[in-house]
Amino acid sequence: MNNVTFREIGQADIDTVVTMMKDFYSIDGYPIDVAVSKGLMHEFIENESLGRGWIILNDSEPVGYVILTFVFSFEYKGRIAFLDELYIASSQRGQGIGKLALDWVNEQAKLHSVKIIYLEVEGHNTIAQKLYLSNGYAFHNRGLMKLVVK
């Protein structure tokens, strides 16, 4: 591992992040509309109440990104967060960058008064599960459900 740093995602970074997002989504065959993702990233950057995002740099070169979105919860007495995306380029995996990213997210969560961080991880992604478990995350006893609003 060389010199890993984190830089808040800015408008000039949108193309770079969305390119990495395409790689990330392709791992599990998720569709992505590049134009929509770029528009959403503009909105996300402009509205700080939505969360924060950072580009992960290794020797000043972008090698990943992480996005933390904010939600308000009465149960948890304030702001909670969803670790919406954590992506590290395949050529950079296994070097400890994921752990550094999780440490960074934890520190940023404290700075932004986050009470708890939730995340999703694919059932087959045992490497990511081990990373999260070894960094203090735990499986939640509640099942995640969804409703697609039409």
N, C-alpha and C positions, 0 to 999 in steps of 0.2 A: 504494500500500500504506500502510495507516494504522499502527495499533499492534498488531502481531501478538504474541501471547503463548501459552504452553502451560500447561495446568493438568492435573495428574494426574486421571484419571477416578475419581470417587467414587460411592458408592451413589446419591446424589441426582442424578447425571448419567445414570443408566441409560436413562431414557425418551428423553432428548435424543439420546444416542448411538445407540440402537436405531432411532430415527426416521431419523437420517442413514444408518444401516446399510441401512435399507429402500431409500432413494434410491440408495445405492451399488450394491446388488445388482440393482436394477431396470435399471441401465445395460446389463447383459449378460443380463438375464432370469433371474437366479439366484433360486431360491425362498428364502424366509425364513419361519421360524416365529417370530413375535415373542415368544411366551411362552418358547420354548426359548432364543432369543437373550438375553432378559432374565435367565433363569436362569444361562446360561453367563457372562454379564457379572458377575453377583453372585459366582459362583465364581472368576472371573478376578481380581476386585478383592480378594477375601478371601485368595487364595493367591498371595503375591508371588513364589513360585518359578516360577509360570507365565509371568510377564512383566510388562510395564508398558503402560499406555495413557494417552493424553493427549487432551484436547479442545483443538482449535486455536481460539483466540479472535482476533477482529479488532475492535478497539475494544470489548473486553469481551463481544462477541457470538459465540456458537458458530458457526463456519463450517466445521468439519471435525473429524476425529479421526484418530489414528494409534495402531496397536497393534503392539507388539513382543513376540513370544513367545520363550521361552527353551527351548533344547535342550542336552543335554550331548553332546560329541563327543570321542572318543579321538583321531580323526584330527587335529582342530584343537586338541587339548590343553586342553580345557575347554569353557566355555560358548560356545555360538553362538546366534544369534537368527534368527528368521524375521520379516521385516517383513510381518506378516499382513494388515494393512489400512492404507491411507492414502487418506482421502477428503477432498476439498475441495468445498464446494458449488459448483455450476456458476456462480453469480453471482460467485464469488470467484476463479475460475481465471484464469490468465494474469497474475497480479499479483505473482508471486514467492513466494507462500505455500508452494508445494510445495518449493522450494529451502530455505526457512527450516525447514520440517518435516524435511527430510532432514538438514540441519545439526543440528537438535535431536536427532534420532534418533542420529546419529553421536556426539554428545557424551554422550548418555545411555548408549549402548552402551559407551563407554569407562568411565563411572562404574560400570557393572555387569559389568565384566571380560569383555565379549563379544569373541570373537576374529574372528568373521566374521558378516556379515548376508546371508542369502538372501532372495529375494523371488520372487513370480510376477507376470507381467504378461501381459495378453492380447495375442495376436499382432497384433490389429488396432489396439491402442492405441499408436500411434506417438508420440503426444504424451507419454505417460507414459514410454515407452522412451527418448525423447530426454532427458527430465528425469533419469532414473536414470543414463543414460550420461554426461551432462554433470556428474554429481555423483560420479563415480568408480566406479559400479557397472559390471559387465561381464557379458556373456553367459557362462555357465558351459559348459564342454565336455561336461558330463554331462547326460544326459536325465533329467528328472523323471518318476518313475513313481509309481503309487499302487495300493493294495489297499484296497478297502472291506471292513472286517472285519464279518462277519455273525454 
